[in-house]
């Protein structure tokens, strides 16, 4: 991680193409070797989708490999309503996607795409004469052992293949549309509640926010962060809901990723009410 350099974000918490361009110019002037630029579709903390088309243009100008982490948001490609979030992804040199996230198959099921298929052999190339026969015609195209880290591995794609072949790709579009819409509904509920503060306009099913009851309006960032962590801990221990926490602009926040497409708006109401109850309990101690 010491070799990872963070580029600045824009006001929507996305990788800023102009700032990236300036950073790449600076690194080249300093004689640094740039391995790759990593863009997110979407970023884990708030679900922001980086502007891939503009980032790809910057990478092409600097002749730098562009990798897109679409582990969570890659499935948006199936949705007519949301695939615009991935505009420009076809210009990436490599893309990772986790089918066990927004394609709703059991973990672990992840895959990587290369724009140039020849790169799949160059990256994870195996050479074991006791396993592979390079003279066997056509084997290189079907023997995945030649280009995987593990060499021996489970047929992790089987669950995805089964779901896709039985139900078709519309099932992925429907689940993306439903869960992304639930993210918007939660954001609306947070915006209309005086004791909750939404931290961004969600682009998907990831929503970050803070619970700030009236007695904490003048609290410090450290106090507010501690409050978020504690009510989240109590929420988990209650067994009623499971959410995570993240860091946003320097201190803790609550984060919800709505993965279950059968979640209802009433469930979201109950989540907020439960957080209120736990917050009131905490403040009374």
C-alpha positions in Angstrom: 0.0 0.0 0.0 3.0 2.3 0.3 3.1 2.5 -3.5 -0.6 3.4 -3.8 -1.2 7.1 -4.5 -4.6 8.6 -3.9 -6.0 11.1 -6.5 -8.4 13.8 -5.5 -12.2 13.4 -5.7 -14.8 15.8 -7.1 -17.8 17.1 -5.1 -19.7 13.9 -5.8 -16.9 11.8 -4.2 -15.8 10.5 -7.6 -12.3 10.3 -9.0 -11.7 13.7 -10.6 -10.4 13.3 -14.2 -8.7 16.7 -14.2 -7.0 16.1 -10.9 -5.9 12.7 -12.2 -4.4 14.2 -15.3 -2.4 16.7 -13.2 -1.2 13.9 -10.8 0.0 11.7 -13.7 1.9 14.6 -15.2 3.5 15.2 -11.8 4.5 11.6 -11.3 6.0 11.3 -14.7 8.0 14.5 -14.1 9.3 13.0 -10.9 10.4 9.8 -12.8 7.9 7.6 -11.2 6.7 4.4 -12.9 2.9 4.2 -13.0 1.6 0.7 -13.0 -2.1 1.4 -13.4 -5.0 3.7 -12.6 -7.8 2.1 -10.6 -11.3 3.6 -11.0 -14.4 2.5 -9.1 -17.8 1.4 -10.2 -18.8 1.9 -7.5 -16.7 3.1 -4.5 -17.4 1.2 -1.3 -18.1 4.0 1.2 -20.9 5.9 -0.6 -21.5 3.9 -3.8 -20.1 6.7 -6.1 -19.5 5.7 -9.8 -16.4 7.3 -11.3 -16.7 9.0 -14.7 -15.1 6.2 -16.7 -15.2 7.8 -20.1 -13.2 10.9 -19.0 -10.8 8.8 -16.9 -10.2 6.5 -19.8 -9.3 9.5 -22.0 -6.8 10.6 -19.5 -5.3 7.1 -19.2 -5.1 6.8 -23.0 -3.3 10.1 -23.2 -0.7 9.0 -20.6 -0.6 5.5 -22.0 -1.4 4.1 -18.5 -3.4 0.8 -17.9 -6.9 1.5 -16.6 -8.4 -1.1 -14.2 -12.1 -0.7 -13.1 -13.2 -2.1 -9.8 -16.8 -2.9 -10.7 -17.1 -5.6 -7.9 -20.3 -4.1 -6.6 -21.7 -2.0 -9.4 -20.8 -3.9 -12.5 -24.2 -5.6 -12.6 -25.8 -2.3 -13.4 -24.9 -3.1 -17.1 -28.0 -5.3 -17.2 -30.3 -2.4 -16.3 -31.5 -0.1 -19.0 -32.3 2.4 -16.3 -28.8 2.4 -14.6 -26.3 1.2 -17.2 -25.3 4.8 -18.0 -23.4 4.7 -14.7 -20.9 2.4 -16.4 -20.5 4.5 -19.6 -17.0 4.1 -20.9 -16.3 0.9 -19.0 -15.6 -0.8 -22.4 -12.5 1.4 -22.7 -10.9 -0.1 -19.5 -8.0 -2.5 -19.9 -9.3 -4.8 -17.2 -12.5 -5.0 -15.1 -13.3 -7.0 -12.0 -16.9 -7.9 -11.1 -18.3 -9.9 -8.2 -21.3 -11.9 -9.1 -21.9 -12.7 -5.5 -22.8 -9.1 -4.9 -25.4 -7.5 -7.2 -25.9 -10.7 -9.3 -27.0 -12.4 -6.1 -25.3 -15.7 -6.4 -23.4 -17.5 -3.5 -19.9 -16.3 -2.6 -17.3 -16.6 -3.9 -18.0 -15.9 -7.6 -15.8 -13.2 -9.1 -14.4 -12.7 -12.6 -12.1 -10.4 -14.5 -12.4 -9.1 -18.0 -9.5 -8.0 -20.3 -10.1 -5.7 -23.2 -7.3 -7.6 -25.0 -7.8 -11.3 -24.4 -4.1 -12.0 -24.8 -3.5 -10.3 -21.5 -5.2 -13.1 -19.6 -2.2 -15.3 -20.4 0.4 -12.7 -19.7 -0.9 -11.8 -16.2 -1.3 -15.1 -14.4 0.7 -17.5 -16.6 1.5 -21.0 -15.3 4.4 -23.2 -16.5 4.3 -26.7 -15.1 5.3 -29.5 -17.6 3.8 -32.1 -15.3 0.4 -30.5 -15.6 0.2 -28.8 -19.0 1.0 -29.9 -22.5 1.7 -26.9 -24.6 1.7 -29.0 -27.8 -1.9 -30.1 -27.3 -4.0 -28.2 -30.0 -6.6 -25.9 -28.7 -6.0 -26.7 -25.0 -4.8 -23.2 -24.2 -8.3 -21.8 -24.9 -10.2 -24.1 -22.5 -7.6 -25.0 -19.8 -8.2 -22.3 -17.2 -5.4 -23.7 -15.1 -3.0 -21.9 -17.5 -4.1 -18.5 -16.4 -5.3 -18.6 -12.8 -3.6 -17.8 -9.5 -4.9 -20.9 -7.8 -4.3 -23.4 -10.6 -6.6 -25.8 -8.8 -9.9 -24.2 -8.0 -13.7 -24.8 -7.6 -16.1 -24.3 -10.5 -17.1 -21.0 -9.0 -18.9 -19.9 -12.2 -21.4 -22.8 -12.0 -23.9 -20.9 -9.7 -23.9 -17.9 -12.0 -24.3 -20.1 -15.1 -27.2 -22.0 -13.5 -29.1 -18.8 -12.5 -28.5 -17.1 -15.8 -29.4 -20.1 -17.9 -32.6 -20.9 -16.0 -33.9 -17.3 -15.4 -32.2 -15.2 -18.0 -30.5 -11.9 -17.6 -33.7 -10.0 -16.8 -33.5 -11.3 -13.2 -30.2 -9.3 -12.8 -31.8 -6.1 -14.2 -34.8 -6.5 -11.9 -32.8 -6.9 -8.8 -30.5 -4.0 -9.6 -33.5 -1.7 -10.4 -35.4 -2.7 -7.2 -32.4 -2.4 -4.8 -31.2 0.9 -6.4 -34.7 2.3 -6.0 -34.8 1.3 -2.4 -31.6 3.3 -2.0 -33.5 6.4 -3.3 -36.4 5.7 -1.0 -34.1 5.5 2.1 -32.4 8.8 1.0 -35.8 10.5 0.8 -36.8 9.2 4.3 -33.5 10.5 5.7 -33.9 13.9 4.0 -37.3 14.4 5.5 -36.3 13.4 9.1 -34.9 16.2 11.3 -32.7 13.8 13.3 -31.0 12.1 10.3 -28.4 13.6 7.9 -27.9 11.9 4.5 -24.3 12.4 3.4 -24.7 12.1 -0.4 -27.1 11.6 -3.2 -27.1 7.8 -3.7 -26.4 6.4 -7.2 -27.1 2.8 -6.2 -28.2 0.8 -3.2 -25.5 2.2 -0.9 -26.5 5.0 1.4 -24.4 6.7 4.1 -25.9 8.9 6.8 -25.6 10.0 10.4 -28.2 10.0 13.2 -27.9 13.4 15.0 -30.7 13.8 17.6 -31.3 17.4 18.8 -29.1 17.1 21.9 -26.1 16.4 19.7 -26.6 19.3 17.2 -23.6 21.2 18.7 -21.4 18.1 19.3 -17.9 17.8 18.0 -17.0 15.5 15.1 -15.3 13.2 17.5 -18.5 13.0 19.7 -20.7 12.5 16.7 -18.5 9.8 15.3 -18.4 8.0 18.6 -22.2 8.2 18.8 -22.6 6.6 15.3 -20.3 3.7 16.2 -22.0 3.0 19.5 -25.6 3.0 18.2 -24.4 0.8 15.3 -22.8 -1.7 17.8 -26.1 -1.8 19.8 -28.1 -2.3 16.7 -26.0 -5.3 15.7 -26.2 -6.8 19.2 -30.0 -6.4 19.2 -30.2 -8.7 16.2 -32.9 -6.6 14.5 -30.8 -5.2 11.7 -27.3 -5.4 10.3 -25.6 -2.3 8.9 -22.0 -1.3 8.7 -20.1 1.9 9.5 -17.7 3.9 7.3 -15.6 7.0 7.5 -16.9 10.1 5.8 -15.0 13.4 5.7 -12.9 12.3 8.7 -15.3 10.7 11.1 -17.7 7.8 11.5 -21.0 7.4 9.7 -23.6 4.7 9.3 -23.7 2.9 6.0 -26.5 0.7 4.5 -26.2 -1.5 1.4 -29.7 -2.8 0.6 -29.0 -6.2 -0.9 -32.3 -8.0 -0.3 -34.8 -7.1 -3.1 -37.7 -8.1 -0.9 -36.9 -5.2 1.5 -39.9 -2.9 1.9 -40.1 0.9 2.7 -41.7 -0.2 6.0 -38.5 -2.1 6.8 -36.5 1.1 6.2 -38.9 3.0 8.5 -38.3 0.4 11.2 -34.6 0.7 10.8 -34.7 4.4 11.4 -37.1 4.1 14.3 -34.8 1.4 15.9 -31.8 3.7 15.6 -33.8 6.5 17.3 -34.7 4.2 20.2 -31.1 3.1 20.6 -29.9 6.7 20.4 -32.4 7.9 23.0 -31.3 5.0 25.3 -27.6 5.9 24.8 -28.2 9.6 25.5 -30.1 8.8 28.7 -27.2 6.9 30.2 
